Amino acid sequence: MKKQVIIPIVVTVGFLITLGLAGYYKEKNSGEHHKKCKHEKKDRSFSINYNTDFFDDEEIILDDYTKEEKKLQKGDAEKLRTKIRFVSGKLNLDGNTEDLLESQFRFIKERWNPVISYEEEENKGYLKIISKDDRENKNYNNDDNSIWDVSLNKDIEQKLDIKIGAGIGNINLEDFDLKELEFHMAAGEMNLNLRNTSISDLEFGALAGEATIDLSGEYQNDLHAEINGGVGNLVVYVPENIGVKLEIRGLLGDIDTPGFKKRKRIYTNEAYNETEHNLYIQIRGGIGDVTVKMKQ
């Protein structure tokens, strides 16, 4: 059976403002987030105004797309901060390269050929992969869909900032040296694999659609995660042998947390406070079902 992702979207306001979900784009008051650096300014300009019926993952005609391949060699950076801005279509991201970046971009309209920039300062690298649209009237249709295949070097310490308009995302960061991820999506279907990353700070937001987030695996530190949802279902996987504390608020839908003890809005597993590290996860949202499952 064909798999078709339906995206009945008319988002007429910049979605970063429209989302309005708790925790979005708050200013961090400590650590490196507090430093004012030209590479780390908050980006509040990613506006969306879609009228897209669907992105059919199995019926795309690749002959309609222009293909560009881009590669960056690994430099001297020991830490990498990567910013990705993707408007519509399908985004695949993984760690299958020994270079800094290997990528392939398919698009119909030239404006969606992304701009890639990279700078190094001391031991830090700053990578940007940006689709930018400066038009006042941002009305999108299926010819605005793109297909991105992006591979980053998983052995370089990473902080990622990803914003997606609408479509399908397969973000496979398993075994990455990942410290922080800030991820926001207007609408679509997202599979986010963070297994064995030992990530310490996660901020995830979606206005509408389905999302699966895998936080299982081993940890050498605590995790603090904020997961903000709008309309749609959410599935989260957590490790069964590490302490987990969930706080789930603001949902209209079923909550399924097998193996967790519930006290008001707080859910804990048997390993909570019994292990060296714990996962602290806040889930806040609108309408939709939430499932949190433990796995090895």
Contacts in CASP RR format, 6 or more apart in sequence:
PFRMAT RR
TARGET T0000
AUTHOR 0000-0000-0000
METHOD contacts of the structure
MODEL  1
MKKQVIIPIVVTVGFLITLGLAGYYKEKNSGEHHKKCKHEKKDRSFSINY
NTDFFDDEEIILDDYTKEEKKLQKGDAEKLRTKIRFVSGKLNLDGNTEDL
LESQFRFIKERWNPVISYEEEENKGYLKIISKDDRENKNYNNDDNSIWDV
SLNKDIEQKLDIKIGAGIGNINLEDFDLKELEFHMAAGEMNLNLRNTSIS
DLEFGALAGEATIDLSGEYQNDLHAEINGGVGNLVVYVPENIGVKLEIRG
LLGDIDTPGFKKRKRIYTNEAYNETEHNLYIQIRGGIGDVTVKMKQ
2 56 0 8 1.000
2 58 0 8 1.000
2 59 0 8 1.000
3 57 0 8 1.000
3 58 0 8 1.000
4 54 0 8 1.000
4 56 0 8 1.000
4 57 0 8 1.000
4 58 0 8 1.000
5 54 0 8 1.000
5 55 0 8 1.000
5 56 0 8 1.000
5 57 0 8 1.000
5 167 0 8 1.000
5 168 0 8 1.000
5 188 0 8 1.000
5 189 0 8 1.000
6 53 0 8 1.000
6 54 0 8 1.000
7 50 0 8 1.000
7 52 0 8 1.000
7 53 0 8 1.000
7 54 0 8 1.000
7 55 0 8 1.000
7 166 0 8 1.000
7 167 0 8 1.000
7 187 0 8 1.000
7 188 0 8 1.000
8 53 0 8 1.000
9 50 0 8 1.000
9 51 0 8 1.000
9 52 0 8 1.000
9 166 0 8 1.000
9 186 0 8 1.000
9 187 0 8 1.000
9 208 0 8 1.000
10 50 0 8 1.000
10 51 0 8 1.000
11 18 0 8 1.000
11 48 0 8 1.000
11 49 0 8 1.000
11 50 0 8 1.000
11 186 0 8 1.000
11 187 0 8 1.000
11 207 0 8 1.000
12 49 0 8 1.000
13 47 0 8 1.000
14 46 0 8 1.000
14 47 0 8 1.000
14 48 0 8 1.000
14 49 0 8 1.000
15 46 0 8 1.000
15 47 0 8 1.000
15 48 0 8 1.000
15 165 0 8 1.000
15 184 0 8 1.000
15 186 0 8 1.000
15 207 0 8 1.000
16 24 0 8 1.000
16 25 0 8 1.000
16 44 0 8 1.000
16 46 0 8 1.000
16 47 0 8 1.000
16 163 0 8 1.000
16 184 0 8 1.000
17 44 0 8 1.000
18 207 0 8 1.000
19 184 0 8 1.000
19 205 0 8 1.000
19 207 0 8 1.000
19 228 0 8 1.000
19 230 0 8 1.000
21 205 0 8 1.000
21 228 0 8 1.000
21 229 0 8 1.000
21 230 0 8 1.000
21 284 0 8 1.000
21 285 0 8 1.000
22 226 0 8 1.000
22 228 0 8 1.000
22 284 0 8 1.000
23 203 0 8 1.000
23 226 0 8 1.000
23 228 0 8 1.000
24 184 0 8 1.000
24 205 0 8 1.000
24 228 0 8 1.000
25 42 0 8 1.000
25 44 0 8 1.000
27 33 0 8 1.000
27 42 0 8 1.000
28 34 0 8 1.000
32 40 0 8 1.000
33 40 0 8 1.000
39 81 0 8 1.000
39 119 0 8 1.000
39 121 0 8 1.000
39 126 0 8 1.000
40 81 0 8 1.000
43 83 0 8 1.000
43 85 0 8 1.000
43 161 0 8 1.000
43 163 0 8 1.000
46 85 0 8 1.000
46 163 0 8 1.000
46 165 0 8 1.000
47 138 0 8 1.000
48 87 0 8 1.000
48 138 0 8 1.000
48 140 0 8 1.000
48 165 0 8 1.000
48 166 0 8 1.000
48 186 0 8 1.000
49 137 0 8 1.000
49 138 0 8 1.000
49 139 0 8 1.000
49 140 0 8 1.000
50 88 0 8 1.000
50 139 0 8 1.000
50 140 0 8 1.000
50 165 0 8 1.000
50 166 0 8 1.000
50 186 0 8 1.000
50 187 0 8 1.000
51 139 0 8 1.000
51 140 0 8 1.000
51 141 0 8 1.000
52 88 0 8 1.000
52 140 0 8 1.000
52 141 0 8 1.000
52 142 0 8 1.000
52 144 0 8 1.000
52 145 0 8 1.000
52 166 0 8 1.000
53 142 0 8 1.000
54 142 0 8 1.000
55 88 0 8 1.000
55 89 0 8 1.000
55 90 0 8 1.000
55 142 0 8 1.000
55 145 0 8 1.000
55 166 0 8 1.000
55 167 0 8 1.000
55 168 0 8 1.000
57 90 0 8 1.000
57 168 0 8 1.000
60 145 0 8 1.000
60 147 0 8 1.000
62 106 0 8 1.000
64 108 0 8 1.000
65 106 0 8 1.000
65 107 0 8 1.000
65 108 0 8 1.000
65 147 0 8 1.000
66 106 0 8 1.000
66 107 0 8 1.000
66 108 0 8 1.000
66 110 0 8 1.000
66 113 0 8 1.000
67 104 0 8 1.000
67 105 0 8 1.000
67 106 0 8 1.000
68 104 0 8 1.000
68 105 0 8 1.000
68 106 0 8 1.000
68 107 0 8 1.000
68 113 0 8 1.000
69 103 0 8 1.000
69 104 0 8 1.000
69 105 0 8 1.000
70 101 0 8 1.000
70 103 0 8 1.000
70 104 0 8 1.000
70 105 0 8 1.000
70 116 0 8 1.000
71 99 0 8 1.000
71 101 0 8 1.000
71 102 0 8 1.000
71 103 0 8 1.000
72 99 0 8 1.000
72 100 0 8 1.000
72 101 0 8 1.000
72 116 0 8 1.000
72 118 0 8 1.000
72 127 0 8 1.000
73 99 0 8 1.000
73 100 0 8 1.000
74 98 0 8 1.000
74 99 0 8 1.000
74 100 0 8 1.000
74 153 0 8 1.000
74 156 0 8 1.000
75 100 0 8 1.000
75 120 0 8 1.000
76 120 0 8 1.000
76 123 0 8 1.000
77 100 0 8 1.000
77 120 0 8 1.000
77 123 0 8 1.000
77 124 0 8 1.000
77 125 0 8 1.000
77 156 0 8 1.000
78 123 0 8 1.000
78 124 0 8 1.000
78 156 0 8 1.000
78 157 0 8 1.000
79 123 0 8 1.000
79 124 0 8 1.000
79 125 0 8 1.000
79 156 0 8 1.000
79 157 0 8 1.000
79 158 0 8 1.000
79 159 0 8 1.000
80 100 0 8 1.000
80 124 0 8 1.000
80 125 0 8 1.000
80 126 0 8 1.000
80 127 0 8 1.000
80 152 0 8 1.000
80 153 0 8 1.000
80 156 0 8 1.000
80 157 0 8 1.000
80 158 0 8 1.000
80 159 0 8 1.000
81 124 0 8 1.000
81 125 0 8 1.000
81 126 0 8 1.000
81 127 0 8 1.000
81 158 0 8 1.000
81 159 0 8 1.000
81 160 0 8 1.000
81 161 0 8 1.000
82 127 0 8 1.000
82 128 0 8 1.000
82 129 0 8 1.000
82 152 0 8 1.000
82 158 0 8 1.000
82 159 0 8 1.000
82 160 0 8 1.000
82 161 0 8 1.000
83 126 0 8 1.000
83 127 0 8 1.000
83 128 0 8 1.000
83 129 0 8 1.000
83 130 0 8 1.000
83 161 0 8 1.000
83 162 0 8 1.000
84 91 0 8 1.000
84 93 0 8 1.000
84 128 0 8 1.000
84 129 0 8 1.000
84 130 0 8 1.000
84 150 0 8 1.000
84 160 0 8 1.000
84 161 0 8 1.000
84 162 0 8 1.000
84 163 0 8 1.000
85 114 0 8 1.000
85 129 0 8 1.000
85 130 0 8 1.000
85 131 0 8 1.000
85 132 0 8 1.000
85 163 0 8 1.000
86 131 0 8 1.000
86 146 0 8 1.000
86 148 0 8 1.000
86 162 0 8 1.000
86 163 0 8 1.000
86 164 0 8 1.000
86 165 0 8 1.000
87 112 0 8 1.000
87 131 0 8 1.000
87 133 0 8 1.000
87 140 0 8 1.000
87 144 0 8 1.000
87 146 0 8 1.000
87 164 0 8 1.000
87 165 0 8 1.000
87 166 0 8 1.000
88 140 0 8 1.000
88 144 0 8 1.000
88 145 0 8 1.000
88 146 0 8 1.000
88 165 0 8 1.000
88 166 0 8 1.000
88 167 0 8 1.000
89 145 0 8 1.000
89 146 0 8 1.000
89 147 0 8 1.000
89 166 0 8 1.000
89 167 0 8 1.000
89 168 0 8 1.000
90 145 0 8 1.000
90 146 0 8 1.000
90 147 0 8 1.000
90 148 0 8 1.000
90 167 0 8 1.000
90 168 0 8 1.000
90 169 0 8 1.000
90 170 0 8 1.000
91 148 0 8 1.000
91 150 0 8 1.000
91 164 0 8 1.000
91 167 0 8 1.000
91 168 0 8 1.000
91 169 0 8 1.000
91 170 0 8 1.000
91 171 0 8 1.000
92 147 0 8 1.000
92 148 0 8 1.000
92 149 0 8 1.000
92 150 0 8 1.000
92 169 0 8 1.000
92 170 0 8 1.000
92 172 0 8 1.000
93 148 0 8 1.000
93 150 0 8 1.000
93 151 0 8 1.000
93 152 0 8 1.000
93 162 0 8 1.000
93 169 0 8 1.000
93 170 0 8 1.000
93 171 0 8 1.000
93 172 0 8 1.000
93 173 0 8 1.000
94 150 0 8 1.000
94 151 0 8 1.000
94 152 0 8 1.000
94 172 0 8 1.000
94 173 0 8 1.000
95 151 0 8 1.000
95 152 0 8 1.000
95 153 0 8 1.000
95 154 0 8 1.000
95 172 0 8 1.000
95 173 0 8 1.000
95 176 0 8 1.000
96 102 0 8 1.000
96 151 0 8 1.000
97 151 0 8 1.000
97 152 0 8 1.000
97 153 0 8 1.000
98 153 0 8 1.000
99 153 0 8 1.000
100 118 0 8 1.000
100 127 0 8 1.000
100 152 0 8 1.000
100 153 0 8 1.000
100 156 0 8 1.000
101 116 0 8 1.000
101 118 0 8 1.000
101 127 0 8 1.000
101 150 0 8 1.000
101 151 0 8 1.000
101 152 0 8 1.000
101 153 0 8 1.000
102 150 0 8 1.000
102 151 0 8 1.000
103 116 0 8 1.000
103 129 0 8 1.000
103 148 0 8 1.000
103 149 0 8 1.000
103 150 0 8 1.000
103 151 0 8 1.000
104 148 0 8 1.000
104 149 0 8 1.000
105 113 0 8 1.000
105 114 0 8 1.000
105 146 0 8 1.000
105 147 0 8 1.000
105 148 0 8 1.000
105 149 0 8 1.000
106 146 0 8 1.000
106 147 0 8 1.000
106 148 0 8 1.000
107 113 0 8 1.000
107 146 0 8 1.000
107 147 0 8 1.000
108 143 0 8 1.000
108 144 0 8 1.000
108 145 0 8 1.000
108 146 0 8 1.000
109 143 0 8 1.000
109 144 0 8 1.000
111 131 0 8 1.000
111 133 0 8 1.000
112 131 0 8 1.000
112 144 0 8 1.000
112 146 0 8 1.000
114 129 0 8 1.000
114 130 0 8 1.000
114 131 0 8 1.000
114 148 0 8 1.000
115 128 0 8 1.000
115 129 0 8 1.000
115 130 0 8 1.000
115 131 0 8 1.000
115 132 0 8 1.000
116 127 0 8 1.000
116 128 0 8 1.000
116 129 0 8 1.000
116 130 0 8 1.000
117 126 0 8 1.000
117 127 0 8 1.000
117 128 0 8 1.000
117 130 0 8 1.000
118 125 0 8 1.000
118 126 0 8 1.000
118 127 0 8 1.000
118 128 0 8 1.000
119 125 0 8 1.000
119 126 0 8 1.000
120 126 0 8 1.000
127 152 0 8 1.000
129 148 0 8 1.000
129 150 0 8 1.000
131 146 0 8 1.000
145 167 0 8 1.000
152 158 0 8 1.000
152 176 0 8 1.000
154 173 0 8 1.000
154 175 0 8 1.000
154 176 0 8 1.000
154 177 0 8 1.000
155 177 0 8 1.000
156 177 0 8 1.000
157 177 0 8 1.000
157 179 0 8 1.000
158 176 0 8 1.000
158 177 0 8 1.000
158 178 0 8 1.000
158 179 0 8 1.000
159 178 0 8 1.000
159 179 0 8 1.000
159 180 0 8 1.000
159 181 0 8 1.000
160 173 0 8 1.000
160 178 0 8 1.000
160 180 0 8 1.000
160 181 0 8 1.000
160 182 0 8 1.000
160 183 0 8 1.000
161 181 0 8 1.000
161 182 0 8 1.000
162 171 0 8 1.000
162 181 0 8 1.000
162 182 0 8 1.000
162 183 0 8 1.000
162 184 0 8 1.000
163 183 0 8 1.000
163 184 0 8 1.000
163 185 0 8 1.000
164 183 0 8 1.000
164 184 0 8 1.000
164 185 0 8 1.000
164 186 0 8 1.000
164 190 0 8 1.000
165 185 0 8 1.000
165 186 0 8 1.000
165 187 0 8 1.000
166 185 0 8 1.000
166 186 0 8 1.000
166 187 0 8 1.000
166 188 0 8 1.000
167 187 0 8 1.000
167 188 0 8 1.000
167 189 0 8 1.000
168 188 0 8 1.000
168 189 0 8 1.000
168 190 0 8 1.000
169 188 0 8 1.000
169 189 0 8 1.000
169 190 0 8 1.000
169 191 0 8 1.000
170 191 0 8 1.000
171 183 0 8 1.000
171 190 0 8 1.000
171 191 0 8 1.000
171 192 0 8 1.000
171 193 0 8 1.000
172 191 0 8 1.000
172 193 0 8 1.000
173 181 0 8 1.000
173 192 0 8 1.000
173 193 0 8 1.000
173 194 0 8 1.000
173 197 0 8 1.000
174 193 0 8 1.000
174 194 0 8 1.000
174 195 0 8 1.000
174 196 0 8 1.000
174 197 0 8 1.000
174 214 0 8 1.000
175 195 0 8 1.000
175 196 0 8 1.000
175 197 0 8 1.000
176 194 0 8 1.000
176 197 0 8 1.000
177 197 0 8 1.000
178 194 0 8 1.000
178 197 0 8 1.000
178 198 0 8 1.000
178 199 0 8 1.000
179 199 0 8 1.000
179 200 0 8 1.000
179 201 0 8 1.000
180 199 0 8 1.000
180 200 0 8 1.000
180 201 0 8 1.000
180 202 0 8 1.000
181 194 0 8 1.000
181 199 0 8 1.000
181 201 0 8 1.000
181 202 0 8 1.000
181 203 0 8 1.000
181 204 0 8 1.000
182 203 0 8 1.000
183 192 0 8 1.000
183 202 0 8 1.000
183 203 0 8 1.000
183 204 0 8 1.000
183 205 0 8 1.000
184 204 0 8 1.000
184 205 0 8 1.000
184 206 0 8 1.000
185 205 0 8 1.000
185 206 0 8 1.000
185 207 0 8 1.000
185 211 0 8 1.000
186 206 0 8 1.000
186 207 0 8 1.000
186 208 0 8 1.000
187 206 0 8 1.000
187 207 0 8 1.000
187 208 0 8 1.000
187 209 0 8 1.000
188 206 0 8 1.000
188 208 0 8 1.000
188 209 0 8 1.000
188 210 0 8 1.000
189 209 0 8 1.000
189 210 0 8 1.000
189 211 0 8 1.000
190 206 0 8 1.000
190 209 0 8 1.000
190 210 0 8 1.000
190 211 0 8 1.000
190 212 0 8 1.000
191 211 0 8 1.000
191 212 0 8 1.000
192 204 0 8 1.000
192 211 0 8 1.000
192 212 0 8 1.000
192 213 0 8 1.000
192 214 0 8 1.000
193 214 0 8 1.000
194 202 0 8 1.000
194 213 0 8 1.000
194 214 0 8 1.000
194 215 0 8 1.000
195 214 0 8 1.000
195 215 0 8 1.000
195 216 0 8 1.000
195 217 0 8 1.000
195 237 0 8 1.000
196 216 0 8 1.000
196 217 0 8 1.000
196 218 0 8 1.000
198 218 0 8 1.000
198 219 0 8 1.000
198 220 0 8 1.000
198 221 0 8 1.000
199 215 0 8 1.000
199 223 0 8 1.000
200 221 0 8 1.000
200 222 0 8 1.000
200 223 0 8 1.000
200 224 0 8 1.000
201 223 0 8 1.000
201 224 0 8 1.000
201 225 0 8 1.000
202 215 0 8 1.000
202 223 0 8 1.000
202 224 0 8 1.000
202 225 0 8 1.000
202 226 0 8 1.000
202 227 0 8 1.000
203 225 0 8 1.000
203 226 0 8 1.000
203 228 0 8 1.000
204 211 0 8 1.000
204 213 0 8 1.000
204 225 0 8 1.000
204 226 0 8 1.000
204 227 0 8 1.000
204 228 0 8 1.000
205 227 0 8 1.000
205 228 0 8 1.000
205 229 0 8 1.000
206 228 0 8 1.000
206 229 0 8 1.000
206 230 0 8 1.000
206 232 0 8 1.000
207 229 0 8 1.000
207 230 0 8 1.000
207 231 0 8 1.000
208 230 0 8 1.000
208 231 0 8 1.000
208 232 0 8 1.000
209 231 0 8 1.000
209 232 0 8 1.000
209 233 0 8 1.000
210 232 0 8 1.000
210 233 0 8 1.000
210 234 0 8 1.000
211 229 0 8 1.000
211 232 0 8 1.000
211 233 0 8 1.000
211 234 0 8 1.000
211 235 0 8 1.000
212 234 0 8 1.000
212 235 0 8 1.000
212 236 0 8 1.000
212 237 0 8 1.000
213 227 0 8 1.000
213 234 0 8 1.000
213 235 0 8 1.000
213 236 0 8 1.000
213 237 0 8 1.000
214 236 0 8 1.000
214 237 0 8 1.000
215 223 0 8 1.000
215 225 0 8 1.000
215 236 0 8 1.000
215 237 0 8 1.000
215 238 0 8 1.000
215 239 0 8 1.000
215 279 0 8 1.000
215 281 0 8 1.000
216 237 0 8 1.000
216 238 0 8 1.000
216 239 0 8 1.000
216 294 0 8 1.000
216 295 0 8 1.000
216 296 0 8 1.000
217 239 0 8 1.000
217 242 0 8 1.000
217 296 0 8 1.000
218 239 0 8 1.000
219 239 0 8 1.000
219 242 0 8 1.000
219 277 0 8 1.000
219 279 0 8 1.000
220 277 0 8 1.000
221 277 0 8 1.000
222 277 0 8 1.000
222 278 0 8 1.000
222 279 0 8 1.000
222 280 0 8 1.000
223 277 0 8 1.000
223 278 0 8 1.000
223 279 0 8 1.000
223 280 0 8 1.000
223 281 0 8 1.000
224 280 0 8 1.000
225 279 0 8 1.000
225 280 0 8 1.000
225 281 0 8 1.000
225 282 0 8 1.000
226 282 0 8 1.000
226 284 0 8 1.000
227 234 0 8 1.000
227 236 0 8 1.000
227 281 0 8 1.000
227 282 0 8 1.000
227 283 0 8 1.000
227 284 0 8 1.000
228 284 0 8 1.000
228 285 0 8 1.000
229 284 0 8 1.000
229 285 0 8 1.000
229 286 0 8 1.000
230 285 0 8 1.000
230 286 0 8 1.000
230 287 0 8 1.000
230 288 0 8 1.000
231 286 0 8 1.000
231 287 0 8 1.000
231 288 0 8 1.000
232 287 0 8 1.000
232 288 0 8 1.000
232 289 0 8 1.000
233 288 0 8 1.000
233 289 0 8 1.000
233 290 0 8 1.000
233 291 0 8 1.000
234 283 0 8 1.000
234 288 0 8 1.000
234 289 0 8 1.000
234 290 0 8 1.000
234 291 0 8 1.000
235 291 0 8 1.000
235 292 0 8 1.000
235 293 0 8 1.000
236 281 0 8 1.000
236 283 0 8 1.000
236 290 0 8 1.000
236 291 0 8 1.000
236 292 0 8 1.000
236 293 0 8 1.000
237 292 0 8 1.000
237 293 0 8 1.000
237 294 0 8 1.000
237 295 0 8 1.000
238 244 0 8 1.000
238 269 0 8 1.000
238 279 0 8 1.000
238 281 0 8 1.000
238 292 0 8 1.000
238 293 0 8 1.000
238 294 0 8 1.000
238 295 0 8 1.000
239 279 0 8 1.000
239 294 0 8 1.000
239 295 0 8 1.000
239 296 0 8 1.000
240 269 0 8 1.000
240 271 0 8 1.000
240 294 0 8 1.000
240 295 0 8 1.000
240 296 0 8 1.000
241 271 0 8 1.000
241 275 0 8 1.000
241 296 0 8 1.000
242 271 0 8 1.000
242 275 0 8 1.000
242 277 0 8 1.000
242 278 0 8 1.000
242 279 0 8 1.000
243 268 0 8 1.000
243 269 0 8 1.000
243 271 0 8 1.000
243 272 0 8 1.000
243 273 0 8 1.000
243 274 0 8 1.000
243 275 0 8 1.000
243 277 0 8 1.000
243 278 0 8 1.000
243 279 0 8 1.000
244 260 0 8 1.000
244 268 0 8 1.000
244 269 0 8 1.000
244 271 0 8 1.000
244 272 0 8 1.000
244 278 0 8 1.000
244 279 0 8 1.000
244 281 0 8 1.000
244 294 0 8 1.000
245 266 0 8 1.000
245 267 0 8 1.000
245 268 0 8 1.000
245 272 0 8 1.000
245 278 0 8 1.000
245 279 0 8 1.000
245 280 0 8 1.000
245 281 0 8 1.000
246 257 0 8 1.000
246 260 0 8 1.000
246 266 0 8 1.000
246 267 0 8 1.000
246 268 0 8 1.000
246 281 0 8 1.000
246 282 0 8 1.000
246 283 0 8 1.000
246 292 0 8 1.000
247 265 0 8 1.000
247 266 0 8 1.000
247 267 0 8 1.000
247 281 0 8 1.000
247 282 0 8 1.000
247 283 0 8 1.000
248 255 0 8 1.000
248 265 0 8 1.000
248 267 0 8 1.000
248 283 0 8 1.000
248 284 0 8 1.000
248 290 0 8 1.000
249 265 0 8 1.000
249 282 0 8 1.000
249 283 0 8 1.000
249 284 0 8 1.000
249 285 0 8 1.000
250 284 0 8 1.000
250 285 0 8 1.000
250 286 0 8 1.000
251 283 0 8 1.000
251 284 0 8 1.000
251 285 0 8 1.000
251 286 0 8 1.000
251 287 0 8 1.000
251 288 0 8 1.000
251 290 0 8 1.000
252 286 0 8 1.000
252 287 0 8 1.000
252 288 0 8 1.000
253 287 0 8 1.000
253 288 0 8 1.000
253 289 0 8 1.000
253 290 0 8 1.000
254 288 0 8 1.000
254 289 0 8 1.000
254 290 0 8 1.000
255 289 0 8 1.000
255 290 0 8 1.000
255 291 0 8 1.000
256 289 0 8 1.000
256 290 0 8 1.000
256 291 0 8 1.000
256 292 0 8 1.000
257 267 0 8 1.000
257 291 0 8 1.000
257 292 0 8 1.000
258 293 0 8 1.000
258 294 0 8 1.000
259 269 0 8 1.000
259 270 0 8 1.000
259 294 0 8 1.000
260 267 0 8 1.000
260 268 0 8 1.000
260 269 0 8 1.000
260 292 0 8 1.000
261 267 0 8 1.000
261 268 0 8 1.000
261 269 0 8 1.000
261 270 0 8 1.000
267 292 0 8 1.000
269 294 0 8 1.000
272 278 0 8 1.000
281 292 0 8 1.000
283 290 0 8 1.000
283 292 0 8 1.000
END
